[in-house]
Amino acid sequence: MVVLSFVFSTIKTDYKQNVEDYRRQRNDFFRHSPFSPIEDKEDFTALNYFDPDPAYKVEADLYPLSDSSEITITRNDGRRDVYRKFATAYFTLKNKPLQLTLLISKDSSNNELNAFIPFSDKTNGGDTYSGGRYLDLKITDKKHAVIDFNFAYNPFCVYSYKYSCPLPPPENHLDIEIQAGEKIWEKPQEK
């Protein structure tokens, strides 16, 4: 019994460490990269996050959609992008059945599928950005996926008005609070 609880504890620690490593890399990018949306990098300390919680890592069943199924996504500046709907992901979170539409670039090939998941939830406008958040998902199995909301992130338009960001489609609104991933960022006060 002691061995099992040690193994479980190690898995939890490794998971938490994995999430924290990702966040550390993301903070380094925002602080140092010339591609960072942060304009005043000297005053940047870190992004804000919910504590890592494995309960927000869910297994989803994927139901592929027709190749001709396209969706137009409006950006925060009114421009529009066209994506292909790749699949609908069905999963359960906090005992609630939910679904998200996984999008791929219109030009993606079936050899390399990276899904883009813009979503909104009941934390938007409070703990998280009012315009929603994003997840990226590498598709390795066309019938199943692991969706981990601990890796949810804000679009670049949260940090700078220079960026235009896709808004989540209504079908990707989750009627639940997703208290995982990145929170709203508050710009440091002017000196």
C-alpha angles and dihedrals in degrees: 000000000000090000092053094050089048091052091047090048090050091050090051091047092048090049093049090046090051091053092045092049090053090050092048090052090048092051090049090052092050092046100044115015120102085220093058115120090220109106099189101047094167091069095040112110108163146320119261120249142176112244112273109269121183089203087077092059104091138180113233134194112225123215109192118225129215116286089236093057105113132174130198112221120201118221125218090258094052097258117128136223128195119223133174118243103234103179146332114245116211118196144146124242124177088354091302122119110231140171139202132190113234113216130201132189113276088239098048119127123218089245095070115028119181112172123212115209115190107184142169130204142171094284092066113115091020119049093359139041112289092228095060135248139263140236128193120210129187107215111222098151119038093207104044138031141171112233113197115191090189084080095053111130140188123252117251091252087074089069102037137018087221090081131079115208135194114247120223114260116243090252088064096058110118114209092217138071111264099203093182137091127019122000127205113295120228116209113235114258117261114262 
